[in-house]
Amino acid sequence: MKKAIRVDKADNVAVVAQDTKKGDAVDCFGFEAVAGADIPLGHKIALGPVEKGALVFKFGVPIGRASAPIRTGDHVHVHNLEDITEELCNGYEKKFREMGA
Amino acid sequence: MREILAYERPDGRIGLRNRVVVISMVSCSNTVVSRIAQATGAIPITHEYGCVEFDEDHKRTKLALVAAGAGPNVYGALLVGLGCEQTSMADVKRAVAGTGKPVEALLIQEEGGSPEAERRGIEIVRKLQAEADAQERVPCSAAGLVVGIQCGGSDWTTAVAGNTAIGAMSDRVIENGGSVLMSEVMGFPGSEHIVAANSVNRKVGLQVLDMVADLRAEYVELYGQTIEEVNPTPGNKAGGITTLVEKSMGNIRKMGNSPVQGVLRLGEPIPHPGLWVVDNRAQGPDPFNVTGFAIQGANVTVFSSGRGSPVGCAVMPVIKITGNPATFRKLESITDFNAGVVVEGKSIPETGADLYELLLEVAGGRATKSELNGNVEYAIPREPARKKHRDCCADGGV
């Protein structure tokens, strides 16, 4: 059984702890998924389905937005996860600064 | 409240070690310092600065030299200068003595040369060491711990295992009334919104956002590119990091879940216990950042490295951990703690609790690998030259 590490309960992705082949069973602290693609060591595996446009969570926070539908067990990387750092940072900062004291 | 056996200092802080240090005032006196240290086993603090420095740099040099003598793990200090350098040894001596510690000083030009300065220096150090040996550890509250947290030499395990274990340990330090210092602020952009949201109040949240806004503007001014344009790097992406928030959070996780109490300039005294951000923008090798924590008054640092690192510090124990089990097996002679158990299935909170227990053991006197290996780095952090002066450090009382 291959292993994956989920950092926070809110996360919908985990990091695989070894090179993983399509079809491999992956254990993530008791939760099991089947790899939908080859996933290299240190890359992310989806722990549940994510709709296109929904947020992907790691470390308990949104790290980006799904740019394509993601199925459980999929490899999650640049091909299906959009970097929205500026939107997340700027959006928060604007709201925070506008908020009264 | 947890207790440790430590040294009580006259100013109320606690020392986890009782070191006698020999501090060079200028690079010209480095060799005499090294030879006094070799003859006595005292800790040498040498560097390449102390003369012909512009104000902003010289202020940092003095701050760092005072901190080297005034640090909580130091019993007493011998200062060694040449005699004509820019550093005012009298000012450094006064500031160190202000903490209530014994401090002696000598100048090579006044002693009649290097062999003469060495002879007298060795006598002084032996006297200080005899006094230090007579002092005993007493029960102290773990609330006196001031813990620097850092990572360097990262690999894929650092964010998910090494740094998350440090985060869980940091929460324990705070729960027990202690302080945690986070720096590496060049790694904040991308998760400043998370740090601001974890701040104790709106004022502190704004401090965090202002610091990162300033950093972002500085990047564009110095390099003509935004942080997003160069991050994540192709190497990050090959390793599995997709977005800048993700990259940045790997660093931020060391802070755990405790509220941020404020942003401090380098050398600014810590107002009260808790989690603090030190705005040290020095870009350079890892000892720059470790030394920054020493300047801030940390008495210990916990450092995670996926690939392994031998770095220590002249004035505090540095606990080295790795999130990579293979690195632990290969580099056990320089690594104190295997957080790689997370990669093998152990829970992060449990691993962080184990790390906190090791922290208490080291605080009570257990030698770290970097101490056993004689790693006594002290690298005065430098920031890039700026067109506009930035008041980036405190004056350290000199």
HADDOCK unambig.tbl for C-alpha pairs under 7 A between the chains (distance, minus, plus):
assign (segid A and resid 5 and name CA) (segid B and resid 343 and name CA) 6.62 0.50 0.50
assign (segid A and resid 7 and name CA) (segid B and resid 160 and name CA) 6.29 0.50 0.50
assign (segid A and resid 17 and name CA) (segid B and resid 343 and name CA) 6.29 0.50 0.50
assign (segid A and resid 29 and name CA) (segid B and resid 345 and name CA) 6.58 0.50 0.50
assign (segid A and resid 42 and name CA) (segid B and resid 156 and name CA) 5.27 0.50 0.50
assign (segid A and resid 42 and name CA) (segid B and resid 239 and name CA) 6.14 0.50 0.50
assign (segid A and resid 42 and name CA) (segid B and resid 240 and name CA) 5.57 0.50 0.50
assign (segid A and resid 43 and name CA) (segid B and resid 239 and name CA) 6.74 0.50 0.50
assign (segid A and resid 43 and name CA) (segid B and resid 240 and name CA) 4.14 0.50 0.50
assign (segid A and resid 44 and name CA) (segid B and resid 240 and name CA) 6.81 0.50 0.50
assign (segid A and resid 59 and name CA) (segid B and resid 249 and name CA) 6.95 0.50 0.50
assign (segid A and resid 63 and name CA) (segid B and resid 243 and name CA) 6.51 0.50 0.50
assign (segid A and resid 63 and name CA) (segid B and resid 245 and name CA) 5.26 0.50 0.50
assign (segid A and resid 63 and name CA) (segid B and resid 246 and name CA) 5.32 0.50 0.50
assign (segid A and resid 64 and name CA) (segid B and resid 243 and name CA) 6.75 0.50 0.50
assign (segid A and resid 77 and name CA) (segid B and resid 242 and name CA) 5.56 0.50 0.50
assign (segid A and resid 78 and name CA) (segid B and resid 242 and name CA) 5.74 0.50 0.50
assign (segid A and resid 83 and name CA) (segid B and resid 243 and name CA) 4.89 0.50 0.50
assign (segid A and resid 85 and name CA) (segid B and resid 190 and name CA) 5.97 0.50 0.50
assign (segid A and resid 85 and name CA) (segid B and resid 244 and name CA) 6.12 0.50 0.50
assign (segid A and resid 85 and name CA) (segid B and resid 245 and name CA) 5.72 0.50 0.50
assign (segid A and resid 89 and name CA) (segid B and resid 190 and name CA) 6.56 0.50 0.50
assign (segid A and resid 89 and name CA) (segid B and resid 192 and name CA) 6.92 0.50 0.50
assign (segid A and resid 89 and name CA) (segid B and resid 193 and name CA) 5.55 0.50 0.50
assign (segid A and resid 92 and name CA) (segid B and resid 193 and name CA) 6.01 0.50 0.50
assign (segid A and resid 93 and name CA) (segid B and resid 193 and name CA) 6.68 0.50 0.50
assign (segid A and resid 101 and name CA) (segid B and resid 202 and name CA) 7.00 0.50 0.50
